[in-house]
Amino acid sequence: MRWIWIDKFVEFESGKRAVAIKNVSLAEEHLHDHFPGYPVMPASLMIEGMAQTAGILVGEARNFSEKVILAKVRKARFEHEVRPGDQLTYDATIERIDDAAAYTAGKVLCNGQPLGEVDIVFSHIDQNLSGLEFPEENFVFTDQFKSLLSTYNVQRKS
């Protein structure tokens, strides 16, 4: 099973910018353990939500022909806790993309107010790790994943 940390896209500008939302719900099991009696959304999962938003943006920019993996989190900072009932907005922008990598900048909002920033570098591993062999099929953006992606409400701007 693949864990998805975004609920839907609300904006998608191919090769430039994507905005996704995540509704934080007490129905999510991980919140019962983090922390018992005072549930908060783990920062690591907010980083992953941004990684999924920005990674899909980077993958789509090249028609999902590259195997895109998170290479480095350049910056991750959050100003306060996120609790059940809050809505996160992940706003990802491609700063630079080339054959080897993509650099993204991300802003995170909570209930429409600034919460933090997550800047990520993605590697196009077929181009970046010479000498290593990977399966020919795209194990990052599988047909199953692209099928799941098609269920999101994506509004594209050209």
VMD Tcl script that draws the C-alpha trace (Angstrom):
set ca {
  {0.00 0.00 0.00}
  {1.24 3.44 -0.87}
  {0.67 6.17 1.73}
  {-0.69 9.34 0.20}
  {-0.32 12.53 2.28}
  {-2.35 14.85 0.06}
  {-6.09 14.76 -0.53}
  {-6.35 16.61 -3.82}
  {-4.77 19.19 -6.07}
  {-6.50 22.55 -6.25}
  {-4.08 24.10 -8.79}
  {-1.64 22.54 -11.23}
  {0.45 24.55 -13.67}
  {2.52 22.04 -15.63}
  {6.27 22.44 -15.11}
  {5.79 25.41 -12.79}
  {3.55 25.13 -9.74}
  {1.20 22.78 -7.91}
  {-1.04 23.41 -4.93}
  {-2.49 20.49 -2.94}
  {-4.48 20.23 0.24}
  {-4.48 17.76 3.12}
  {-7.27 17.65 5.67}
  {-5.95 16.46 9.02}
  {-8.42 14.12 10.68}
  {-8.50 12.29 13.99}
  {-9.58 9.28 11.91}
  {-5.92 8.90 10.87}
  {-4.29 6.25 13.07}
  {-0.88 7.91 13.30}
  {-2.40 10.85 15.18}
  {-3.41 8.59 18.07}
  {0.24 7.76 18.74}
  {1.69 11.22 18.12}
  {1.07 12.26 20.93}
  {-1.45 10.29 23.06}
  {-3.92 12.74 24.55}
  {-2.65 15.64 22.44}
  {-2.59 14.55 18.77}
  {-0.50 16.58 16.32}
  {0.47 15.99 12.69}
  {4.12 14.84 12.63}
  {6.45 17.27 10.85}
  {7.95 14.34 8.92}
  {4.55 13.64 7.34}
  {4.11 17.31 6.40}
  {7.53 17.10 4.69}
  {6.32 13.97 2.89}
  {3.11 15.77 1.84}
  {5.22 18.50 0.27}
  {7.50 15.87 -1.28}
  {4.50 14.20 -2.90}
  {3.09 17.51 -4.14}
  {6.43 18.72 -5.54}
  {7.47 15.26 -6.75}
  {4.30 14.84 -8.80}
  {4.87 18.33 -10.24}
  {8.45 17.39 -11.20}
  {7.41 14.02 -12.60}
  {4.56 15.48 -14.65}
  {6.89 18.13 -16.09}
  {8.60 15.30 -18.02}
  {5.48 13.22 -18.67}
  {6.44 10.80 -15.87}
  {9.26 9.43 -18.02}
  {11.90 9.89 -15.28}
  {12.29 8.03 -12.01}
  {12.07 10.96 -9.60}
  {13.21 10.41 -6.01}
  {13.75 12.76 -3.10}
  {17.49 13.44 -2.88}
  {17.72 16.16 -0.23}
  {15.53 18.29 1.99}
  {17.24 21.69 1.73}
  {15.00 23.39 4.27}
  {12.11 22.34 6.49}
  {10.68 24.62 9.13}
  {7.29 24.88 10.74}
  {6.07 27.64 13.05}
  {3.47 25.74 15.08}
  {1.66 22.46 15.56}
  {-1.05 21.12 13.27}
  {-4.03 19.48 14.98}
  {-6.99 17.38 13.84}
  {-9.52 19.58 12.05}
  {-6.80 21.73 10.43}
  {-6.32 21.95 6.67}
  {-2.81 22.02 5.21}
  {-2.05 23.61 1.85}
  {1.15 22.62 0.06}
  {2.26 25.19 -2.54}
  {5.20 23.84 -4.57}
  {7.17 25.69 -7.27}
  {9.91 24.34 -9.53}
  {12.93 26.63 -9.21}
  {15.12 24.69 -11.64}
  {14.90 21.41 -13.53}
  {17.55 19.72 -15.67}
  {18.51 16.20 -16.76}
  {19.99 15.26 -13.39}
  {17.75 16.95 -10.84}
  {14.97 19.35 -9.94}
  {14.98 22.01 -7.22}
  {11.67 22.94 -5.66}
  {10.56 25.55 -3.14}
  {7.49 24.99 -1.04}
  {5.29 27.00 1.26}
  {2.98 25.30 3.73}
  {-0.19 26.96 5.01}
  {-2.43 25.85 7.87}
  {-6.03 27.00 7.60}
  {-4.90 29.60 5.05}
  {-2.19 31.09 7.30}
  {1.59 30.67 6.80}
  {2.94 27.64 8.65}
  {6.36 26.94 7.14}
  {8.61 26.14 4.23}
  {9.93 22.91 2.72}
  {12.52 23.12 -0.08}
  {13.47 19.83 -1.75}
  {15.94 18.54 -4.35}
  {14.76 15.61 -6.46}
  {17.06 13.32 -8.44}
  {16.28 11.88 -11.85}
  {18.08 8.67 -10.94}
  {18.45 7.22 -14.44}
  {20.41 10.33 -15.41}
  {22.16 11.05 -12.13}
  {23.58 7.76 -10.85}
  {25.72 6.50 -13.71}
  {26.99 2.98 -13.33}
  {24.03 1.80 -11.29}
  {21.24 -0.12 -12.95}
  {17.58 0.34 -12.16}
  {14.54 -1.52 -13.45}
  {13.46 -0.24 -16.83}
  {9.88 0.30 -15.67}
  {9.18 3.46 -13.72}
  {8.83 2.13 -10.16}
  {8.15 5.64 -8.82}
  {5.27 6.62 -11.09}
  {3.66 3.23 -11.70}
  {0.48 2.78 -13.73}
  {-1.32 2.15 -10.45}
  {-0.02 5.44 -9.03}
  {-0.90 7.40 -12.19}
  {-4.36 5.84 -12.05}
  {-4.70 7.05 -8.45}
  {-3.46 10.48 -9.50}
  {-6.21 10.69 -12.10}
  {-8.81 10.54 -9.30}
  {-7.64 13.90 -7.97}
  {-9.44 17.05 -9.02}
  {-6.63 18.61 -11.06}
  {-7.25 22.00 -12.60}
  {-4.49 22.75 -15.13}
  {-3.32 26.15 -16.26}
  {-1.19 26.48 -19.37}
}
mol new
graphics top color blue
foreach p $ca { graphics top sphere $p radius 0.5 }
foreach p [lrange $ca 0 end-1] q [lrange $ca 1 end] { graphics top cylinder $p $q radius 0.2 }
display resetview
